[in-house]
Amino acid sequence: MSKFSLKKSINKIASKRVRIEMEDLDEALNEMVSEGLVTIKNGMVQLTSQGTRLSREWENLLLKRDPIIEVVAGILDGSITGLVVILSSIMAGLTAKTALFAAFLTLSAVAITNFSSFLLGGITEDLADIRTIQTLMNFSLSDIPDAKERGKSIRLLRSLFNLLRKEVNKTNMYAAMICGTTTFIAGALPIAIYMLMSPPLNVIFSIAIINVIIGVFLVYYRSRKTLVDWKITLIETVIIFVIASIISLILGNITN
């Protein structure tokens, strides 16, 4: 991006609260060049590999662009729902039509619940986090000795966080959709196999699919994102999955 376009974008974010001068931008960019975050050539500014990594980290922190929680929750909830529906159908001796209706109703309820929870809970949590980060940054900026520059920086920061609040709403809508969709797919796959195949192969293959989803994809995804050894992640995931499934079955039997 050219320096002119970059300056224009920053002024747009500032929403006329503060005007960014070219010398201010040059000073900031020179500091970023010395830190190895950007390169400047023929008036064009470009992120370095280090700058790109850092920008992604800020994006994940402020906007939660990396769908970690929603994917994990969707796979786990969907798989538990699928297992509970399959085992409940076997224990209750439901017909195929009744089992299909129960499966669709249960999966839809869990998926919709996850969607609404991530949408409302995510917005509330992220806005609270942004407010905390803004407070910390405001405190850091209060150390600027020049009162004029300090006021300009604080006004620019306020404009930036007003923009972030709007982006948070969009991000959480995507997160809720990802979680709801993942929940439905993770539960629908083993249930579909159970319904379409004849016994006892339907039970064997549907349980195998659940084991693959939980034991391979979810464990791999969690260990890669958390940088924790996959064996520890596997033990944690299996324990939570087993406990949640048993409690769900117990509650279902008590209700019935």
C-alpha positions in Angstrom: 0.0 0.0 0.0 1.2 3.5 -0.8 1.9 5.9 2.1 -0.9 8.2 0.8 -3.4 5.4 0.8 -2.3 4.3 4.3 -2.6 7.8 5.6 -6.1 8.1 4.0 -7.2 4.8 5.7 -5.9 5.9 9.1 -7.7 9.3 8.8 -10.9 7.4 7.9 -10.6 5.3 11.0 -10.0 8.4 13.1 -13.5 9.7 12.0 -12.3 13.3 12.0 -11.4 13.0 15.7 -7.8 13.7 14.9 -5.9 14.4 11.7 -2.7 12.4 11.0 0.1 14.4 9.4 2.5 12.8 7.0 5.5 13.4 9.3 3.7 11.5 12.1 3.1 8.6 9.7 6.7 8.7 8.5 8.0 8.6 12.1 5.8 5.6 13.0 6.8 3.8 9.8 10.5 4.4 10.4 10.1 2.8 13.9 8.3 -0.2 12.3 11.1 -0.5 9.7 13.8 -0.5 12.5 11.8 -3.2 14.3 11.6 -5.3 11.1 7.8 -5.1 10.7 7.6 -3.3 7.4 9.7 -2.4 4.4 9.4 0.9 2.4 10.4 1.1 -1.2 9.4 3.8 -3.7 6.8 5.1 -1.3 5.1 1.7 -1.0 4.7 0.1 2.4 4.7 -3.7 2.8 4.6 -6.0 5.8 7.5 -8.3 6.4 7.0 -11.9 7.4 7.4 -10.9 11.0 5.0 -8.0 10.6 2.4 -10.4 9.0 2.7 -12.8 11.9 2.3 -10.0 14.4 -0.7 -8.6 12.6 -2.4 -12.0 12.6 -1.8 -12.3 16.4 -3.4 -8.9 17.0 -6.3 -9.8 14.7 -6.8 -13.1 16.6 -6.6 -11.2 20.0 -8.9 -8.4 19.1 -11.3 -9.9 16.6 -11.1 -13.7 17.4 -10.6 -14.4 13.7 -9.2 -17.9 14.3 -12.2 -20.2 15.0 -10.8 -22.3 17.8 -13.5 -22.4 20.5 -16.4 -22.6 18.1 -14.9 -25.5 16.1 -14.0 -27.4 19.3 -17.4 -26.9 20.9 -19.2 -27.7 17.6 -17.4 -31.0 17.1 -17.6 -32.1 20.7 -21.3 -31.2 21.2 -22.3 -32.7 17.8 -20.4 -35.9 18.5 -21.9 -36.3 22.0 -25.4 -35.6 20.6 -24.9 -38.2 17.9 -23.6 -40.8 20.3 -26.4 -40.2 22.8 -29.1 -40.4 20.0 -27.6 -43.7 18.7 -27.3 -45.3 22.1 -30.8 -44.0 23.2 -32.3 -45.5 20.0 -30.7 -48.9 20.7 -31.7 -48.9 24.4 -35.3 -47.7 23.7 -35.7 -49.9 20.6 -37.0 -47.0 18.5 -38.2 -47.5 15.0 -36.2 -45.9 12.1 -38.9 -43.2 11.6 -39.0 -42.3 15.3 -35.3 -42.4 15.7 -34.9 -40.1 12.7 -37.3 -37.6 14.1 -35.6 -37.7 17.5 -32.2 -37.3 15.9 -33.2 -34.3 13.8 -35.0 -32.6 16.7 -32.1 -33.1 19.1 -29.4 -32.1 16.7 -31.3 -29.0 15.6 -31.9 -28.0 19.2 -28.2 -28.4 20.1 -27.0 -26.6 17.0 -29.4 -23.6 17.5 -28.5 -23.4 21.2 -24.8 -23.3 20.3 -25.5 -20.7 17.6 -27.3 -18.4 20.0 -24.9 -19.0 22.8 -21.8 -18.1 20.7 -23.6 -15.1 19.2 -24.7 -13.4 22.4 -22.0 -14.8 24.7 -19.3 -14.1 22.3 -20.3 -10.5 21.7 -20.5 -9.9 25.4 -17.2 -11.5 26.2 -15.3 -9.9 23.3 -16.6 -6.4 24.0 -15.6 -6.8 27.7 -12.1 -7.9 26.5 -11.9 -4.9 24.2 -12.8 -2.6 26.9 -10.1 -4.0 29.2 -7.5 -3.8 26.4 -8.5 -0.2 25.7 -8.2 0.7 29.3 -4.7 -0.8 29.4 -3.6 1.0 26.2 -5.0 4.3 27.5 -2.9 3.9 30.6 0.2 3.2 28.5 -0.5 6.3 26.4 -0.8 8.5 29.5 3.1 8.3 29.8 3.5 10.4 26.7 5.1 13.7 28.0 3.7 16.0 25.2 0.1 16.8 26.2 -0.9 17.5 22.6 0.5 14.3 21.2 -1.0 12.4 24.2 -4.4 13.7 23.5 -4.1 12.9 19.8 -3.0 9.3 20.5 -5.9 8.8 22.9 -8.5 10.1 20.5 -7.1 8.0 17.7 -7.2 4.9 20.0 -10.8 5.7 20.9 -11.7 5.8 17.2 -9.9 2.5 16.5 -11.8 0.7 19.3 -15.1 2.1 18.1 -14.3 0.4 14.7 -13.3 -2.8 16.5 -16.7 -2.9 18.3 -18.4 -3.0 15.0 -16.1 -5.7 13.6 -16.7 -7.8 16.8 -20.4 -8.1 15.9 -19.5 -9.4 12.4 -16.9 -11.9 13.8 -19.2 -13.3 16.4 -21.9 -13.8 13.7 -19.4 -15.9 11.7 -18.3 -17.8 14.9 -21.9 -18.6 15.8 -22.6 -19.9 12.2 -19.4 -22.0 12.3 -20.3 -23.5 15.7 -23.9 -24.3 14.7 -23.0 -25.8 11.4 -20.1 -27.8 12.8 -22.4 -29.1 15.6 -25.0 -30.3 13.1 -22.5 -31.9 10.7 -20.5 -33.7 13.5 -23.7 -35.2 14.9 -25.4 -35.9 11.5 -22.6 -38.0 10.0 -22.7 -40.9 12.6 -26.5 -40.7 12.9 -26.9 -41.0 9.1 -24.6 -44.0 9.0 -26.6 -45.6 11.8 -29.9 -45.0 10.0 -28.7 -46.1 6.5 -26.8 -49.3 7.4 -28.2 -52.6 8.8 -27.3 -53.9 12.3 -24.8 -54.6 13.7 -22.7 -52.8 11.1 -24.6 -49.6 11.6 -23.6 -49.4 15.3 -20.0 -50.4 14.5 -19.4 -47.9 11.7 -21.3 -45.0 13.4 -19.3 -45.4 16.6 -16.1 -45.7 14.5 -16.9 -42.4 12.8 -17.4 -40.7 16.2 -14.1 -42.1 17.4 -12.4 -40.7 14.2 -14.0 -37.3 14.6 -13.0 -37.0 18.3 -9.8 -39.0 18.4 -8.2 -37.7 15.2 -9.6 -34.4 14.0 -10.5 -32.8 17.3 -7.4 -33.9 19.1 -5.2 -32.9 16.2 -6.9 -29.5 15.9 -6.7 -28.8 19.6 -3.1 -29.9 20.0 -2.0 -27.8 17.0 -3.7 -24.7 18.2 -2.6 -25.0 21.8 0.8 -26.4 21.1 0.2 -29.1 23.7 1.4 -32.7 23.2 -1.4 -34.7 21.5 -1.3 -37.4 24.1 -2.3 -35.0 26.8 -4.9 -33.4 24.6 -6.3 -36.9 23.7 -6.7 -37.8 27.4 -8.4 -34.5 28.2 -10.8 -34.8 25.2 -11.7 -38.5 25.9 -12.4 -37.8 29.6 -14.6 -34.8 28.9 -16.4 -36.7 26.1 -17.1 -39.8 28.2 -18.3 -37.9 31.2 -20.6 -35.6 29.2 -22.0 -38.6 27.3 -22.7 -40.6 30.5 -24.4 -37.7 32.2 -26.5 -37.1 29.1 -27.7 -40.7 29.0 -28.4 -40.7 32.7 -30.5 -37.5 32.4 -32.3 -38.9 29.4 -33.2 -42.1 31.3 -34.4 -40.1 34.3 -36.5 -37.9 32.1 -38.1 -40.9 30.4 
